[in-house]
Amino acid sequence: MSGEREQRLVFGEDAERYDRARPSYPVELVDQLVAWVGAEARVVDVGCGTGKAARLLAARGMVGVGVEPHPAMAAVARRHLGQWPGWRVDAGGFEDWEPRPGDTPADLVTCAQAWHWLDPAVRLHRAHAVLRPGGWLALWWNANELDDDSPGRLAINDIYARLEPGMDVLPSCGNLPRPGRDDPMPDGLGFGPPLDRVIPWSHEYTRDEWIDLLQTHSNHRLLPPERLTRLLDAVAEAIDAHGGTYLGRYRCVLWAAPRDH
């Protein structure tokens, strides 16, 4: 990394904050996955972080393995998933991951919030290799709702425009790679017709919870400390001025496709 912090790994610098502050995912998403592969499916959860997605799947009866490149994030995921004996977490990158006997073929390969950090030359091939024919690859992101015109959000937008012009409040996920659209499918790789779905949902945050959440995103973590402090102080004042809470409006953006052959 030549002395620089690698953007895809900054989340693990404060794994406990990430686990505490990051939102989960809507129940409709999990319902859809269960409908495709069943509640007893075998899963490989890629870039599992602290296990937020894996816990939802485990609670529905699925078993599997999480693969996470940052050791601190993997340790938190192991702690949470310990209550489900059908799960384990391997520390390392999915690109180099070596399945153990019984890990594959998987019914479902999932990747929540992390597909864009994987090597584009490898990620689809690896997912295809660990899936059974008829199994599903499912990628999703919690995207920031772009059309939020609430007074609190407009005030926060003004703060970013003034203090950090060009920086998103939270990543919009608008340009993240969807295979077959802007992440080309390699020739001969067999996936069936994909499904694109957007699931709107929301979560109300206290001021401190929202400030906590902002500090888990790489675009904020990579700011110099004095600029980050100035930005967070201004956002906290804006939330206080608008009732002390902030309604986070999300679009859970899902892309999924079955393996053909």
N, C-alpha and C positions, 0 to 999 in steps of 0.2 A: 504493500500500500504506500510505499515511499514516504512513510511518516505521516500520512494523512489518514483520517478516520474514514473507513469504508462505509458508504452510506447504507448498504444493506445490512450491516451488522451493528449500527449505532443503537438499535432497539434494545440489544442485550446489555447495554451499559447500565441500564436501570430496569432489570427484568421485573422486579416486584412492582414498580410503578406501572409498567406496561400491563401487567396482569391485573392490577387494581383498576386502572383507568380506562383501558380500551373497551369499547362496547362489544356485546356478544352479537348474535345474528338472529333474525326473525324465525319464529317457529314454522312459518310457511316454507322456508328454505329447507329445513330438516324434514318436514313432511314430504317434500318433493323428492328428496334423496331416498327416503324410505320407500316411496312409491316405485322408484326405479329398481332398487336392488334388494329390498326387504330389510327387516329389522335385525336379521342375523348375519348381515353382510360382513365380509372381510375387507378392511380398509387400509390403504396407505395414505396418511395425511402428510402432505409435503409442506415443508416450512411451517411446522405446526406451532411455532412460537411457544407460548406458555400453555398450550393445549385448549384454547377456548373453543375451537371448532370440534376437536376430538372429544371433549367432554360432552358436547351435545349429542354426538353420535353414540358414544358409550352409554349414555343414559337411555338411549332408545334400544339398546341391545347389541349394537355392532361391536366387533372386535377388530384389533389391528395394531399398527405401529405408526408412531409419529416420527418424522425425520426432520431434525432441526440443526442448522449449522452453528448456532451460538450456544456454547455450553451452559451459560447461565439461564438462558431461556429454556433449554432442554431440562435443566434441573427443576425448574418450577413446574413444567409440564409433567415430569415424573411424579412430583409430589401430589399433584391434583389427580392424576390418572391412577395412582396407586390403589384407589378403592375399587377399580375394575381390573380384575386379574387377567382379563383377555387383552390387555394393552401393555405396550412398552414404548419407550422413546429412545431412538438412536441419535447420538450427536454426530453431525456431519452433514455434508451437502448431498442432496438427492442425486446430483449428477454422478457421484461416486459411490452411492449407497449400494451395499451388498446385502440382499435379502437373506434371511435365515430360512431353513426348511419350514414350510408351512405359511410363510409370509405371502407367497404368491402361488398361483395367480390370484390377484385381488378382484373383488367384485366392484370396488369403487376406489378411485384415486381422487383425493380432494386436495385443494390448495386454496386457502383463505388468505387473502391480502398479500400473497407472496409470489405469484407466478412471474411477475415482471422482474423479480430479482434473479431468476434462474437463467442459465445459459441458453439462449435461443437455439443454438445448434444442437442441443442435447435434450431439452426438456420434453418435447413431444415424443421423441423416440423412447425415452426412459419410461414415460407414462404408458405408452403402448406396450412396452415389453413386460410390464408387471401386471397388466390387466388381462383377465380372461376374455375370450370372445363374448360379446354381449355385455361386458362390464362397462361402467361409465367413468369418464373423466369429468370432474366438476370443479370449476374455478369460480371464485366469487370475491367481491370486494364490497365493503361498506363505502359507498360514495357520498360525498357531501352534496346535499340538495342544492342545486344551482339557482333555483327559482324562489328561494326563501327571501321574502321581502318584509319580514317582521321588523318592528322598530329596533329591537335588540341586535338583530343580525345586520341591519343597515348601519347601525352605529359602529359595530365591530368592523364591517367592511371599510368604513371611513378611516378607522385607526390603521388598518393594514395599508390602505392606499397612501396614508400620510407617512407612516414609519417604515414600512417595508414594501414599497411599491413593486408590483410584479409577483409578490409572494401570495400563494393561496392561503386562506384561513385554514382549510384542511384540504388534502388532495381530492380533486374532483373525480379521479379515475376515468375521466373522459378519454384519455389517450393510452390507457393500459391495453396490453396486447390480447386480442381475442383470436385464437387460432382460426384460420380460414378467412379472416377478414383482414387484419393487419399483422398477423403472425402466421406467415404462410405455412400450409400443410406440406411437409416433405412428400415428394413423389412416392407413390406406392404405399404410404402409411395409411392403414385402413381404419378410418373413423366414419361413422354414419352421419346423417344430417344433424347439425348442431341445433341446440335450443338456446335462445337468448331470452332472458326474462329479467324484469326489474320489479323488485318487491319494495314498495315504500314502507317506511316505519320510522318511529321517533323515540327519543328518550330524553327526559327532563333532567338536567344537570344543575347542581348547586354551582355557585361561582367557583368554589375551590375544586370541585370535580372537573369542571371545564378547563380550568387552568392546568390541572393535573394531566388531563387528556392531551392538551396541546403539546406538552413536553414529551410525549411519546412518539411524536411524528418527526421523521427525519429532517424535514425542511425547517422545523423549529430547533431540533437538537444541534443542527450544524451551524446555527447562528452564533456569532461571538457572544459570550456571556452578558456583556453590558447591553447589547442590543436586544437580546432575548428578555432580560429583566425589564427593560423599558417597555417592550411590547406587551408582556404579560401584565404588568402593572396597569397599563392603559386599558386592556381588555377587562381586567377585574373591575376597574372603576365603571366601565360601561355597563357591565352586568349588574352591578349594584344600583346603578341609576335606572335600570329597567326591571326592578322588582327582585333582584338577587338570584334569579334562576335563568337558565338558558335552555330552550327546547332545541335539542339537536335533531335536525331532520335529515334522514338518510334515504338513499336508494341502495338497496342491496342488489348489486349487479351480478347476475349469474350467467355464465357460459358453460354449457355441458354438451357432451357428445358420447355416444356409445362406440366401443371398439367393434369394428366389423369382422376383422380376420387377423 
